[in-house]
Amino acid sequence: MRIAVITLVAGRHRHLRLQQDGLAGNVLPPDHYVVVTMADPDAATVLTGRRPAADTVPLPVGTTGSLPLSAARNAGAARALAAGADLLVFLDVDCVPGPGLLARYARTAADGVLLCGTVAYLPPPPRGGYRLCDLPALAPPHPGRPVPGAHEVVRDGDHDLFWSLSFALTAATWRTVGGFCEDYTGYGGEDTDFARTAADRGVGLWWVGGAPAYHQHHPVSRPPVEHLDDILRNGATFRSRWGSWPMQGWLADFARLGLIVHDPRTDTWRRSRDDTGTAPAGAVGERPGRTEVGPVP
């Protein structure tokens, strides 16, 4: 089985280096490491001369500045499939794979399912940065998702809990789902849409024990007010496709801050003012999961 790992990057080069180190230390290293650089030409230099060798795919960012996450994942998958990949493993750039992640995904892989491993959210790094050997002891897997044992697979998972931090699927399954919908740009909703599409096409969801990833700490806004317009736009796209609003936890938080209002007659959300002035900042801290880009557990 030819394994391709796909990640997206726009900055966060320190995180990217540690992910690359984690892949180099995997029991079963990837056959192909595809890094889609979104308006980030310096990433190729960061990766050069290190293992595993990276195949960089540059992708421009539109005039709005919103990152084309769906298009980037599709571009990475296209490059991997053209090179003969049998298994596509997607990792967020913040995520460091545990040493058995790729081997476990490969042993569990089957057509017609999405595979999701556990993700642990790390505390801030100690002086000198994280060490790969220390990561398992720094944080437990996120409790908002199933946590199977090391040799366990939980089948018939809830697609509403899918996250794109760490997941894998066969080439045939990717073609069945059809990739990520590129109507989404910027922050939020595209991974929830992907999982909904997978469910609609009969693709199951399995939670895979023994395939851990470790999310490197970075400060974030809660709620993510800097992404408010992306969330409103992508949320409306999701509603037009599926009949309901995703990211309802963030929408409720924005409403409590007085940033948006809901029109129950049309079931639409909009800014509570027409200007684009600076919105009040939310609390800053590590996000507890991908609930801001998917359904709230």
N, C-alpha and C positions, 0 to 999 in steps of 0.2 A: 504494500500500500504506500503510494507516494503522498507524503504529508506536506501541505503548504500552510504556513502561518501568515496571517494577514493582519497588519496593524495600520492605523492612520496616525499621522503626526502633523502638528502645527505648533512648533515650539516643544517645551517639555523634553529637552534633549537629555537631561540627567535621567529622567524616567526611562527614556528610550534606551539608553546605555545599559541600565540595569535589566531591562527586559531582555535585551540581546544577550547579556551574561547568563540570565536564567535559561534561555533557550540553548546556549552553548553547553550548559551543564545538565541538560535533560538526558535521561537514560536513552531515549530515542530522539536524537536531534532531528530538526525538520529537514526535509529535502529541499525546501524552497522557502525563503523568508522574504515576503513581499511587504514593502513599506511604502504606503501611499502618502506622499508629501503634499500637503495642501498649502500652496503658496509659501513653502518652507524649503528653499534650496539649500540651506545650511545643513539640513538633516543628513543629506548624502555624505557630507564631510565627516559628520559625527560617526557614521556607521563604517566608514572606509577602514579597511585593514583589520577588522575585528570579526569574530566568529559568532554566529553563522554569517556567511557573506549575505549581504542584503541586496535585493533587487528593488531599486527605488522607482516608483511610478509618480512623476510629478502631475499635479492636478491644480489648475488655477482656481482662484476664489473670485466669485462675482463682485460686482461693484457695491453690493450691499454689505460685503464683509462677512456674511453668514457662511459658516463652513459647510461645504457640500458633503455631509457625512454619508448620505445614501449613495450618491454618485461615487464617492471614494471607495466605499466597501464594494460596490459593483465593479469598479475599475480594478481593485485588487483581486477580486475573484476571477475576473476575466483574464488577468495576467497569469494567475495560478493555473486555471483550467487550460489555457493555451499551452502551458508547459507540461501538461499531463497530470495534474493533481487528481488524486482519488479522494482525499479527505481535506476539507477546508477548515482550518482552525482560526477563529477570529479572537484577537486579544486587544482590549483597549491599551493604548500606549502606557497608561498608568499601571498596568497589571504585569506582575512578574510571575511566570509559570513555576509551579513546583516541579521538582526534578522528574516526577512520574506523569506529568500532565499529558504529554503527547502520547506516550505509550498507552495510558489508560483510555484516552479518547480513541486511539486506533483499535484497541481490543474490543471496545464497546460499540464501535461504529456499525450502523446498519442503515440500509436505505429506508426512507420514510419516517425518519425521526430527527429532531433537534436534540443535541446533547449539551447539557449545561453542567459545568463543574461548580464547585463551591468557590466563593470569593471571601477573603478576610480583609477587613479594612484596617490598615496598619496605623499605629500612632505616629506622631512626628518622628523622623529619623534621629538616632543618637548622633553625637558629635562624630564626624567622620563618615556618616551615611549608613545605610542599611548594609548588612552582610547577608548573603544568600542563606547561609547555614542557620541564621538566627530567625528568619522570617516565621517559621511555623509556631514559634513560642511567643510571638509578639501580639497575636490577636486570634480569636476564634473565628470560624466562618460566620458570615452574616446571618443572624437568626430569622430574618424576614423571608428566607428561602429554605427549602428542605436541605438537610445536612445528612446525606447518606453516609454509612460507614465506608471504610476504605475499599471494600470489595463489594459494595452494594450499589444497585441501580434502582431508583424509584421511577417506575413507569407510570404512564397516564398522568403526567404532570399538568398543572394548570397553566395554559398558555398566557394568561394574564400576568404571571409571575416571571415570564421570560425576561432575561436581560442580555445585553450585547457585550457585557464586560468580558466574558469568556464563554464561547460556545463553539460547537463543531457540527459539521454535517457532511455527508458524502456529496460527491459531485452530482450524482443523480438526484439527490434530494434538493440541492441548490437549484437545479433546473426545474424541478417540480414547483418549488416556491416561486421561482422567477426573479429572485434577487430583491433588493430593497426598492421601494417606490421612490422615484426621484422627484416627485411633487413636493417632498419635504426638503427644506434647506435650513441649516442652522440647528438650533438646539431643540430636541424633544420630539417624541412621537413616532419617529421612523422605526424604532425597534419594536414598539408596541404594534405598529401596523404590520411589520414583518411576521411577528408571531401570529397575529390574527389571520393573515393570509395563509400561513402554514396550516393553521387549524382548519381553515375553510377548504383547503386542498387535501385534507386527510393526513397531514403530517403530524405525528405525535411529538411529545416532549418528554425526555427522560432526564432525571437529575442523577449525575454520575459522581459517585464517591471515588476518592483516590485520584482526582484530577484537580487539585487545588491551585488557585491563583491568589496572589497577594497584591492588594490595591495600595499603591504608594500614597502616603498622605500629602494633601495639598489643601490650602484654604479655599473655601467656597462660600458663596452667599446663600443664605437660607431665609426666605425663598430667593431664587435666582433672578433678582430684579433686572439684572443686565441682559437677561434673555427674554424679557417679557414679550416683546414683539414677535420673536421667533415662536414662543409658546402659543401665543394667540393665533398666529398664522398657521402653524402646524396643527394645532388643535382643531381649527376650523377645517383643515384638509382632512383630518382623521374623521371628523363628524360627517363630512360630505361623503366619505367612503363607507363608513361603518354605522352611522346613525347615533353615535354617542361621543361624548367628550372624554379624551384621555387626560392624564395629569391633573385629576380633579383636586388632589391635595394642594398643588401649587396654585391652582385657580382660586381655591378657597382662601389661601394665604394672601394672594394679591388683593382679593376682594376685601379682606379684613384690614389691609393697609390702605384701602381707598383708591387703589390704582386702577381697578377694573370694575365694571358693572355687568350684570347679567340681564338680558331681556328674555323673560320667560315665554313671551308670545312667540318669539322666533328661535328660542334656545340658542342665542348667540351671546358671546362675550366681547366687550370692546373696552378700550381705555376709557377711564372716567373723565379724561380731558383730551382735547384734540392736539395739544402741543406735545412736543417730544422732549420736554425738559427733563432734567435729571430726576429720576424717581427716588424715593426714600430708600436708603440702603437697608438690606436685611441683616440679620445676625450672621456673623462669619464663623464657620466651623466646618468640620469634616462631615460630608453628607453621609447619612446612615444607609444608603442604598440607592438603587437607580429609580426610586419612586418618583423622582422629579421628571423622569422621561418615560414613565410608564404608570400603570395603575397603582394607587395607594393600597398596600396590603390591609 
